[in-house]
Amino acid sequence: MTSRVTFISPATTPSLRQARFDDGRTPLDEAGRAQAWAAAGSLPPADRVVASPSVRCRETAAALGLADAEEVAELAGLGVGRWRGRTLDEVGAAEPDAVAQWLADPTSAPHDGESVQDLCLRIGRWLDNMGAADGRTVAVVEPDVVRAVVVRVLGAPVAAFWRADVAPLTATHISGRSGRWNLRMGHPLGPHADGS
């Protein structure tokens, strides 16, 4: 039994362009919506479609023609507590030591939210369950969820989390069985993209 999961990062939003901690309610911008519509139909058929419970992930899924995506709370992005809705520059100016600690120590959560380590553990548990699911899953998820997947699949230290860049509207594919995953990352979506 082989499980295949394609993780799709959401299209662009004003929050992304402003380096703002997303509050889960930010819709796609016009360019992001147009790019997602243009990529509709480029994904292979799936046995199941899931999404992070944010507006930008749900709107990306709908624009890709995946309107039946099931919201999965375990696939939510990193909980950044009181930093939600603020830009990285704003937080950095108000709390420079807290930001430095957060970026350097994956166990810290100075924003009173979730640590990077806790996010990676949560996504790891979800992946463990997916290893028993035969067939193909498409998951439209937050970029930090994709980073956590990469860390888990590669067996990398959690400190490597910030070293993985996840571009908007790209696909990261994993396949495997019995908890052993293989990885292909950063494939752009579109009419000529290889979604196998």
C-alpha positions in Angstrom: 0.0 0.0 0.0 1.4 3.3 -1.1 0.2 6.7 0.2 0.7 9.8 -1.9 0.2 13.3 -0.6 0.5 16.5 -2.6 0.8 19.6 -0.4 -0.2 22.8 -2.2 0.8 26.1 -0.7 -1.9 28.9 -1.0 -1.8 31.6 -3.6 -0.7 35.1 -2.8 -2.5 37.3 -0.3 -2.0 40.9 1.0 -0.6 39.4 4.2 2.1 37.5 2.3 3.1 40.5 0.4 3.4 42.5 3.6 5.2 39.8 5.6 2.2 39.8 8.0 1.4 37.0 10.4 -1.8 35.7 8.8 -4.8 35.8 11.1 -6.6 33.1 9.1 -9.2 35.5 7.6 -7.1 37.1 4.8 -8.5 36.3 1.3 -6.5 35.8 -1.8 -5.5 39.0 -3.7 -6.6 39.3 -7.4 -3.2 38.1 -8.7 -3.3 35.0 -6.4 -6.9 34.2 -7.4 -6.0 34.5 -11.1 -3.0 32.3 -10.7 -5.0 29.6 -8.9 -7.7 29.7 -11.5 -5.1 29.3 -14.2 -3.7 26.2 -12.4 -7.1 24.6 -12.1 -7.1 21.1 -13.6 -3.3 20.7 -13.3 -3.5 18.3 -10.3 -4.0 14.5 -10.7 -7.3 13.0 -9.4 -7.3 12.5 -5.7 -9.0 10.0 -3.4 -9.3 12.7 -0.7 -8.9 16.5 -0.6 -8.1 18.4 2.7 -7.2 21.9 3.6 -5.9 24.1 6.4 -8.8 26.0 8.0 -7.8 29.4 6.8 -9.6 31.6 4.3 -6.6 31.7 1.9 -6.3 27.9 1.8 -10.0 27.4 1.3 -10.1 30.0 -1.4 -7.0 28.5 -3.1 -8.7 25.0 -3.0 -11.9 26.4 -4.5 -10.0 28.3 -7.3 -8.2 25.1 -8.1 -11.5 23.3 -8.5 -11.2 21.5 -5.1 -14.3 23.1 -3.5 -15.0 19.8 -1.7 -11.8 20.1 0.4 -12.4 19.0 4.0 -11.1 21.4 6.6 -8.7 19.6 8.9 -7.9 21.4 12.2 -4.6 19.5 12.6 -3.4 21.1 9.4 -3.7 24.6 10.7 -0.7 26.9 10.4 1.6 27.8 13.2 -0.4 29.4 16.0 1.4 32.8 16.6 -0.7 34.0 19.5 -0.7 37.7 20.0 1.4 38.3 16.9 -1.5 37.4 14.6 -2.4 40.1 12.1 0.9 42.1 12.8 3.8 42.4 10.3 7.2 40.9 11.1 8.6 44.5 11.1 6.1 45.7 13.7 6.7 42.7 16.0 10.5 43.0 15.4 10.4 46.7 16.4 8.3 46.1 19.5 9.8 42.8 20.6 13.2 42.3 19.0 14.5 39.9 21.6 11.3 37.8 21.4 11.6 37.5 17.6 15.3 36.6 17.8 14.5 33.9 20.4 11.6 32.6 18.3 13.7 32.3 15.2 16.7 30.7 17.0 14.9 28.3 19.4 12.2 26.0 17.9 10.9 25.2 21.4 10.1 28.8 22.2 6.7 30.5 21.8 7.2 34.1 23.1 4.0 35.1 21.2 2.0 32.9 23.7 1.1 30.6 20.8 2.5 27.4 19.5 6.2 26.6 19.2 7.7 25.4 15.9 8.6 22.1 17.6 4.9 21.7 18.7 3.8 22.4 15.1 6.3 19.8 13.7 5.0 17.2 16.2 1.4 17.9 15.3 2.1 17.6 11.6 4.2 14.5 12.2 1.2 12.8 14.0 -1.0 13.6 11.0 1.6 12.2 8.6 1.8 9.0 10.7 -1.9 8.5 10.2 -1.7 9.3 6.5 0.9 6.6 6.1 -1.9 4.1 6.5 -4.1 5.7 3.9 -3.9 4.1 0.5 -4.2 6.3 -2.6 -3.7 10.0 -3.3 -4.4 13.0 -1.1 -4.3 16.6 -2.1 -3.8 19.0 0.9 -4.0 22.8 0.4 -2.0 23.9 3.5 -0.2 26.9 5.0 3.5 27.2 4.1 4.6 26.5 7.6 2.8 23.1 7.4 4.8 22.3 4.3 8.0 23.3 6.2 7.0 20.9 9.0 6.4 18.1 6.5 9.8 18.6 5.0 11.5 18.5 8.4 9.6 15.3 9.3 10.1 13.5 6.0 13.9 14.3 5.9 14.3 13.5 9.5 16.0 16.9 9.8 16.4 18.7 13.1 13.5 21.0 14.0 15.9 23.9 13.8 16.0 23.4 10.0 12.3 24.5 9.8 13.2 28.1 8.8 15.6 26.9 6.1 12.8 25.6 3.8 11.3 28.3 1.5 7.8 27.6 0.3 6.7 29.7 -2.7 3.0 30.5 -3.2 1.0 28.0 -5.3 3.7 25.3 -5.4 3.3 21.6 -4.9 5.4 19.4 -2.5 4.8 15.7 -3.1 5.5 12.9 -0.7 4.9 9.2 -1.2 5.6 6.2 0.9 4.4 3.4 3.1 4.9 2.2 6.7 6.1 5.6 7.8 8.9 5.9 5.2 8.3 8.9 2.9 10.1 10.2 -0.2 10.0 13.8 -1.1 9.7 16.0 -4.2 9.3 19.8 -3.6 8.6 23.1 -5.1 6.8 22.2 -8.3 4.8 25.2 -9.7 1.2 24.5 -10.5 -0.1 25.2 -13.9 -1.2 23.7 -17.2 2.3 22.2 -17.9 3.2 21.2 -14.3 3.9 17.5 -13.6 1.6 16.6 -10.7 2.4 12.9 -10.6 
